[in-house]
């Protein structure tokens, strides 16, 4: 009797075989191999193996393309003399760069998960830069809008300011009043911005997860709002509110009570 044949399959393969993942180990399936092209000594040849029964010994999480892995000795008898690629696993992650340099020195091209991670990090860094620039533009527009609102409010409340001064309110108190209003505008603007940003992030996560599930990857969470970030945004909002309120507040202190009461 021949040696027991074993295979590792992925989830997509289990779906084709109609096997439950929790019960997969120990289950058997029959497979044969067809080898063509550059893997053979003569690329024009075609070799097909006899059907063989394999026992499942492990399951990998890939769900996109049906794949199963068998020992290379099972294929050696089919006349395979060439290889399209070789998978190398390092024992220590710290040795990855060293091993890659050694392989590339032999004239081969290498690919690693770290390359994909680096590309993703670069993509996110670019996205962060773009979002930061857009945020700065939005902050400038918001500051200009607040300044305009406070200035118009001051003009509309000239008689009110004159009345408050006539009733004994000091210029410093008038200044504090307008600065407090500008700070409140900045604070609530920052809070609303955080809520809107959080909601947009969750919405984007739902959309991305929908496509990820469709591709067989699973749920993806791309939104993360650290607590420190919330405090920074609120602090910056207050700072912008104070900065935009300084000029209107100073103008309010210079309003003459007599002239203000005559203002129409």
C-alpha positions in Angstrom: 0.0 0.0 0.0 1.2 3.5 -0.8 2.0 6.2 1.8 -1.0 8.2 3.0 -1.5 11.3 1.0 -2.2 14.5 2.8 -3.2 18.0 1.8 -3.9 21.5 3.2 -6.9 23.2 1.6 -8.3 26.8 1.9 -11.8 27.8 2.7 -12.7 28.4 -0.9 -11.7 24.8 -1.7 -13.9 23.6 1.1 -16.9 25.3 -0.4 -16.3 23.5 -3.6 -15.9 20.2 -1.8 -19.0 20.9 0.3 -17.2 20.3 3.5 -17.8 22.2 6.8 -14.6 23.9 8.0 -15.1 22.7 11.6 -15.2 19.1 10.4 -12.7 19.4 7.6 -9.6 17.8 9.2 -9.6 14.1 8.4 -12.0 14.4 5.5 -10.9 12.9 2.2 -11.2 14.1 -1.4 -9.9 12.8 -4.7 -7.8 14.9 -7.0 -5.6 14.5 -10.2 -3.1 16.9 -11.6 -2.6 18.3 -15.1 0.9 19.8 -15.7 1.5 21.9 -18.8 3.8 24.7 -20.0 7.2 25.8 -18.6 7.0 23.5 -15.6 8.0 20.6 -17.9 11.2 20.0 -19.7 9.3 20.2 -23.0 6.7 23.1 -22.7 4.6 21.5 -25.4 4.0 18.4 -23.4 1.0 17.7 -21.2 1.1 15.3 -18.3 -1.9 14.2 -16.3 -1.7 12.1 -13.1 -4.0 9.3 -12.0 -6.7 10.3 -9.5 -5.5 10.0 -5.9 -7.3 10.3 -2.6 -6.0 13.0 -0.2 -6.8 13.4 3.5 -7.2 17.0 4.8 -4.8 17.9 7.5 -5.2 21.7 7.7 -7.2 24.7 6.5 -5.9 28.1 5.5 -8.2 31.2 5.7 -8.1 32.3 2.0 -11.6 32.5 0.6 -11.0 34.0 -2.9 -9.5 31.3 -5.1 -9.8 27.6 -4.4 -6.4 26.1 -3.6 -5.0 23.0 -2.0 -1.4 22.2 -1.1 0.3 18.8 -1.4 3.9 17.6 -0.8 6.2 18.2 -3.7 7.0 14.5 -3.8 3.5 13.9 -5.1 4.3 16.0 -8.2 7.9 15.0 -8.8 6.9 11.9 -10.6 5.0 13.9 -13.2 8.2 15.2 -14.8 8.3 18.7 -13.3 11.8 20.0 -13.7 11.2 23.8 -13.5 9.6 26.1 -10.9 7.7 29.3 -11.3 8.2 30.4 -7.7 9.4 29.2 -4.4 8.0 30.2 -1.0 10.6 30.8 1.7 9.7 31.1 5.3 12.1 32.7 7.8 12.2 31.6 11.4 12.9 35.1 12.7 11.2 38.2 11.2 14.5 40.1 11.9 16.2 37.9 9.3 13.8 38.8 6.5 15.9 41.6 4.9 19.1 39.6 5.1 17.5 36.5 3.5 16.0 38.6 0.7 19.4 40.2 -0.1 20.9 36.7 -0.3 18.2 35.5 -2.7 18.4 38.6 -4.8 22.2 38.3 -5.0 21.6 34.9 -6.7 19.7 36.7 -9.5 16.1 36.1 -8.3 13.3 38.5 -7.8 11.7 38.4 -4.3 8.3 39.5 -3.0 7.2 39.8 0.6 4.2 40.7 2.6 6.3 43.6 3.9 6.3 45.1 0.4 2.5 45.2 0.5 2.5 46.6 4.0 5.0 49.3 2.9 2.8 50.2 -0.1 -0.3 50.4 2.1 1.6 52.6 4.6 2.8 54.8 1.8 -0.8 55.1 0.5 -2.1 56.0 3.9 0.7 58.5 4.4 -0.3 60.2 1.2 -4.0 60.1 2.1 -3.1 61.6 5.5 -1.1 64.4 3.9 -4.0 65.2 1.4 -6.6 65.1 4.2 -4.4 67.3 6.4 -4.1 69.9 3.6 -7.9 69.8 3.1 -8.3 70.2 6.8 -6.1 73.3 6.9 -8.1 74.8 4.0 -11.4 73.9 5.8 -10.0 75.4 9.0 -9.1 78.7 7.2 -12.5 78.9 5.6 -14.2 78.2 9.0 -12.0 80.9 10.6 -13.0 83.4 7.9 -16.6 82.5 8.3 -16.5 82.9 12.1 -14.7 86.3 11.7 -17.3 87.5 9.2 -20.2 86.3 11.5 -18.8 88.0 14.6 -18.1 91.2 12.6 -21.7 91.3 11.2 -23.0 90.5 14.6 -21.1 93.4 16.1 -22.6 95.8 13.5 -26.1 94.5 14.2 -25.7 94.8 17.9 -24.1 98.2 18.0 -27.1 99.8 19.8 -27.1 96.8 22.2 -23.4 97.4 23.0 -24.0 101.1 23.5 -26.9 100.3 25.8 -24.8 97.9 27.9 -22.1 100.5 28.2 -24.6 103.2 29.2 -25.9 100.9 31.9 -22.4 100.6 33.3 -20.8 97.6 31.6 -17.0 98.1 31.3 -15.2 97.8 28.0 -13.3 94.7 29.3 -16.6 93.0 30.1 -17.8 93.8 26.6 -14.6 92.3 25.2 -15.0 89.2 27.4 -18.6 88.8 26.1 -17.6 88.7 22.4 -14.6 86.5 23.1 -16.8 84.0 25.0 -19.2 83.9 22.1 -16.4 83.3 19.7 -15.0 80.5 22.0 -18.5 78.9 22.1 -18.8 79.0 18.4 -15.4 77.4 18.0 -16.1 74.7 20.6 -19.5 73.6 19.2 -18.1 73.8 15.7 -15.3 71.4 16.8 -17.7 69.0 18.5 -20.0 68.9 15.5 -17.0 68.4 13.2 -15.8 65.4 15.4 -19.3 63.9 15.3 -19.6 64.4 11.5 -16.1 62.9 11.0 -16.8 59.9 13.1 -20.1 59.3 11.2 -18.3 59.6 7.9 -15.6 57.2 9.0 -18.1 54.6 10.0 -20.0 55.1 6.8 -16.8 54.6 4.8 -16.0 51.5 6.9 -19.5 50.0 6.1 -18.9 50.7 2.3 -15.4 49.2 2.4 -16.6 46.2 4.4 -19.4 45.6 1.9 -16.8 45.2 -0.9 -14.5 43.3 1.3 -17.2 40.7 2.2 -18.0 40.5 -1.5 -14.4 39.6 -2.2 -14.4 37.1 0.6 -12.1 39.1 3.0 -14.5 39.9 5.8 -15.3 42.9 7.8 -12.8 45.8 7.6 -12.6 48.7 10.1 -10.9 51.7 8.6 -12.1 54.3 11.1 -10.2 55.0 14.3 -10.6 58.2 16.4 -8.2 58.3 19.4 -9.3 60.2 22.5 -6.2 62.4 22.3 -7.2 63.4 18.8 -10.6 64.5 20.1 -9.0 66.8 22.7 -6.6 68.2 20.2 -9.5 69.1 17.8 -11.5 70.8 20.6 -8.4 72.7 21.7 -7.7 73.9 18.2 -11.4 74.8 17.7 -11.2 77.0 20.9 -8.0 78.5 19.7 -9.4 79.4 16.4 -12.5 80.8 18.1 -10.4 83.1 20.3 -8.2 84.2 17.4 -11.1 85.1 15.2 -12.9 86.9 18.1 -10.1 89.2 19.1 -10.6 91.8 16.4 -14.4 92.1 16.8 -14.1 92.1 20.6 -11.6 95.0 20.4 -13.8 96.9 18.0 -16.7 96.5 20.5 -14.7 98.1 23.3 -14.1 101.2 21.2 -17.7 101.8 20.5 -18.9 105.0 22.1 -22.1 104.6 24.2 -23.5 107.9 23.0 -22.8 107.3 19.3 -24.1 103.7 19.6 -27.4 104.7 20.9 -27.8 107.1 17.9 -26.9 104.2 15.5 -29.6 103.0 13.2 
